[in-house]
C-alpha cells in the first residue's frame, strides 16, 4: 500500500519552496524516489503551497512501487528554498512486509501416533510467520470424516498474533467410526492474514499427517 507521510516544515518555509523525499542509499548519497502529490514526473520536487506554508506541514505520498519489498529502508526529506539553499531532515525508516503467510504443516502432536481409538484428536498447524489469531477459525479447515467438529486455539503467541495453532477434531461417531481422520485447508489456503495485512498463500509443499482410528477389539482364537 502507499504510505502517507506528514512532514513538519522548517521554520521560515514559504510558498514556492520545494520539498523532495529521498531514499538514503549511503551516508553521502541520496537518490530521489517519490512523486509528491502526484504532480509531475516521478521524482519531481513538490512546490510548497500557501496553505501548506501557513500550516507548517506538507503531506507526501510514497507509492508502494517505490518501497522495497520486505526491507527496512532509510529515507530523508529535503527542502530547497527559492535561492537554492537546502536542508535535509533526519533519517527515518519505513519497514515493509510483502510476503504472504502460508501454512507450513498440519501435524500430529509429537506425543501422538498414527493409530488411535480416541473420541477426539488434535493437530498442530504451523504457519510461516505470525498471523492474526482471530483470523484462524474452524472455517479455514475441512475435516475427514465429514461432519466432525473443529475447534481452534493458538499455541503461544501474544494474544493477537501466533504462528502455531492446536486444532481439535471431534464429533465423529465415537462408538463406530473407523478410518482416516485428516485435516486440510479450506480452498487450499485458508482465509488468514499477517500483521501487515498480507493474505494467505497456497503452499504446494504443505506437510500433512493424519490418524487412523480403529475401535475394533482384537479377536482371539482359542483351541484346546
C-alpha positions as CSV (number, residue, x, y, z in Angstrom):
1,X,0.0,0.0,0.0
2,X,1.0,3.6,-0.4
3,X,2.4,5.4,2.6
4,X,1.4,8.9,3.5
5,X,4.0,11.0,5.4
6,X,3.1,14.2,7.2
7,X,6.2,16.3,7.5
8,X,6.6,19.4,9.7
9,X,8.3,22.1,7.6
10,X,11.3,24.0,8.9
11,X,10.8,27.5,10.3
12,X,10.9,30.1,7.6
13,X,9.5,27.8,4.8
14,X,7.3,29.9,2.4
15,X,5.1,29.1,-0.5
16,X,7.2,28.3,-3.6
17,X,9.9,26.4,-1.7
18,X,10.3,22.8,-2.8
19,X,10.4,19.6,-0.9
20,X,11.6,16.2,-2.0
21,X,11.7,12.7,-0.4
22,X,14.8,10.6,-0.9
23,X,15.9,7.1,-0.2
24,X,19.2,7.2,1.6
25,X,21.4,4.6,-0.1
26,X,24.6,5.7,1.6
27,X,25.7,8.3,4.2
28,X,26.6,10.8,1.4
29,X,24.4,9.7,-1.5
30,X,20.7,10.5,-1.9
31,X,18.5,9.1,-4.6
32,X,15.1,10.5,-5.5
33,X,12.3,8.0,-5.2
34,X,8.9,9.8,-4.7
35,X,6.4,11.7,-6.8
36,X,4.8,14.2,-4.4
37,X,1.1,14.8,-4.6
38,X,1.0,13.0,-7.9
39,X,2.3,16.1,-9.8
40,X,5.0,16.0,-12.5
41,X,7.2,13.1,-13.4
42,X,8.3,10.6,-10.8
43,X,11.0,12.3,-8.6
44,X,9.9,15.9,-9.2
45,X,10.1,18.0,-6.0
46,X,6.8,19.3,-4.7
47,X,6.3,23.0,-4.6
48,X,5.0,24.1,-1.2
49,X,1.6,25.8,-1.4
50,X,0.5,28.9,0.6
51,X,-1.8,26.7,2.7
52,X,1.0,24.2,3.5
53,X,3.4,27.0,4.4
54,X,0.7,28.5,6.7
55,X,0.0,25.2,8.3
56,X,3.7,24.4,8.5
57,X,3.1,20.9,7.3
58,X,3.1,19.0,4.0
59,X,1.8,15.5,3.2
60,X,4.0,13.4,0.9
61,X,2.7,10.1,-0.6
62,X,5.3,7.4,-1.1
63,X,4.0,5.0,-3.7
64,X,4.0,1.3,-2.9
65,X,6.1,0.7,-6.1
66,X,8.9,2.8,-4.6
67,X,9.0,0.9,-1.3
68,X,11.5,-2.0,-1.4
69,X,9.8,-5.3,-0.6
70,X,10.4,-7.0,2.7
71,X,13.0,-4.4,3.8
72,X,13.7,-1.6,6.3
73,X,14.7,1.4,4.3
74,X,16.1,4.8,5.4
75,X,14.6,8.0,4.0
76,X,15.2,11.7,4.3
77,X,13.1,14.8,3.2
78,X,15.0,17.7,1.7
79,X,13.6,21.2,1.4
80,X,15.1,23.7,-1.1
81,X,14.3,27.4,-0.9
82,X,13.9,29.8,-3.8
83,X,17.6,30.8,-3.5
84,X,18.7,27.2,-3.9
85,X,19.6,26.7,-0.2
86,X,18.7,23.3,1.0
87,X,18.2,21.5,4.3
88,X,17.8,17.7,4.9
89,X,15.7,16.1,7.6
90,X,17.0,13.5,10.0
91,X,16.9,10.0,8.6
92,X,13.8,7.9,9.2
93,X,12.9,4.3,8.4
94,X,10.0,2.6,6.8
95,X,9.7,-1.2,7.1
96,X,7.8,-3.2,4.6
97,X,6.4,-6.7,4.6
98,X,5.0,-8.0,1.3
99,X,5.4,-11.8,1.9
100,X,2.2,-13.7,2.1
101,X,1.9,-16.1,5.1
102,X,1.2,-19.8,4.4
103,X,0.6,-22.9,6.4
104,X,3.8,-25.0,6.5
105,X,2.5,-28.1,8.2
106,X,-0.5,-29.9,9.7
107,X,1.0,-32.5,12.1
108,X,0.0,-34.7,14.9
109,X,1.5,-33.6,18.3
110,X,4.8,-35.3,19.0
111,X,3.1,-37.4,21.7
112,X,0.6,-39.0,19.3
113,X,1.0,-41.8,16.8
114,X,-1.0,-42.5,13.7
115,X,-3.2,-45.2,15.3
116,X,-5.9,-44.1,17.7
117,X,-9.2,-45.1,19.2
118,X,-9.8,-41.7,20.8
119,X,-13.1,-39.8,20.6
120,X,-11.2,-36.7,19.7
121,X,-7.8,-36.0,18.2
122,X,-5.5,-33.0,17.9
123,X,-3.5,-31.5,15.1
124,X,-0.8,-28.8,15.3
125,X,-1.0,-26.2,12.5
126,X,2.2,-24.2,11.9
127,X,2.3,-21.0,9.7
128,X,5.3,-19.5,8.0
129,X,5.1,-16.4,10.2
130,X,2.9,-14.8,12.9
131,X,-0.7,-14.4,11.7
132,X,-3.8,-12.8,13.3
133,X,-5.2,-15.2,15.9
134,X,-8.7,-14.0,15.2
135,X,-8.4,-15.0,11.5
136,X,-7.7,-18.7,12.2
137,X,-11.1,-20.3,12.7
138,X,-12.8,-23.6,12.0
139,X,-13.9,-22.3,8.6
140,X,-10.3,-22.3,7.5
141,X,-10.3,-26.2,7.6
142,X,-12.1,-29.1,6.1
143,X,-12.0,-32.4,8.0
144,X,-12.4,-36.1,7.3
145,X,-14.8,-37.6,8.3
146,X,-17.4,-35.1,7.0
147,X,-19.5,-33.6,9.7
148,X,-16.9,-33.8,12.5
149,X,-16.4,-30.7,14.7
150,X,-13.4,-28.5,14.6
151,X,-12.1,-26.2,17.4
152,X,-9.0,-23.9,17.0
153,X,-6.8,-22.4,19.8
154,X,-3.4,-20.7,19.5
155,X,-0.3,-22.3,20.9
156,X,1.7,-19.5,22.5
157,X,1.7,-16.1,20.7
158,X,1.0,-12.7,22.3
159,X,-2.8,-12.8,22.3
160,X,-3.1,-11.2,18.9
161,X,-0.5,-13.0,16.8
162,X,0.7,-16.5,16.7
163,X,2.3,-19.0,14.3
164,X,1.2,-22.2,15.8
165,X,-2.4,-23.5,16.5
166,X,-4.0,-26.5,18.0
167,X,-6.9,-27.9,16.1
168,X,-9.2,-30.4,17.8
169,X,-11.4,-32.7,15.8
170,X,-14.3,-34.4,17.5
171,X,-17.9,-35.3,17.0
172,X,-17.4,-38.2,14.7
173,X,-19.3,-41.4,15.8
174,X,-17.2,-42.2,18.8
175,X,-18.6,-45.8,19.0
176,X,-18.3,-47.0,15.5
177,X,-16.3,-44.7,13.2
178,X,-13.2,-46.3,11.8
179,X,-10.8,-45.0,9.2
180,X,-8.7,-41.9,8.4
181,X,-9.1,-38.7,10.4
182,X,-7.4,-35.9,8.5
183,X,-7.4,-32.1,8.4
184,X,-6.9,-29.9,5.3
185,X,-7.1,-26.2,4.4
186,X,-10.3,-24.9,3.1
187,X,-9.8,-23.8,-0.5
188,X,-6.2,-25.0,-0.3
189,X,-5.1,-21.9,1.7
190,X,-7.5,-20.8,4.4
191,X,-8.5,-17.2,5.0
192,X,-6.0,-15.5,7.3
193,X,-3.6,-12.6,7.2
194,X,-0.4,-11.5,8.9
195,X,0.1,-8.3,10.8
196,X,0.9,-6.3,7.7
197,X,-2.4,-7.4,6.1
198,X,-0.9,-9.8,3.6
199,X,-3.4,-12.6,2.9
200,X,-2.6,-16.3,2.9
201,X,-0.9,-18.1,0.0
202,X,-1.4,-21.7,-1.1
203,X,1.6,-23.9,-0.2
204,X,2.0,-26.8,-2.6
205,X,4.7,-28.3,-0.3
206,X,2.5,-28.4,2.8
207,X,3.4,-31.3,5.1
208,X,0.3,-33.2,6.4
209,X,-0.2,-36.1,8.8
210,X,-3.3,-38.0,9.7
211,X,-4.8,-40.5,12.2
212,X,-6.2,-44.0,11.6
213,X,-9.0,-44.7,14.0
214,X,-9.6,-48.4,15.0
215,X,-12.2,-49.3,17.6
216,X,-12.5,-53.0,16.9
217,X,-11.2,-55.1,19.7
218,X,-8.7,-57.8,18.8
219,X,-10.2,-61.2,18.2
220,X,-8.6,-64.1,19.9
221,X,-9.0,-67.7,18.8
222,X,-8.6,-70.3,21.5
223,X,-8.1,-74.0,20.9
224,X,-7.9,-76.9,23.4
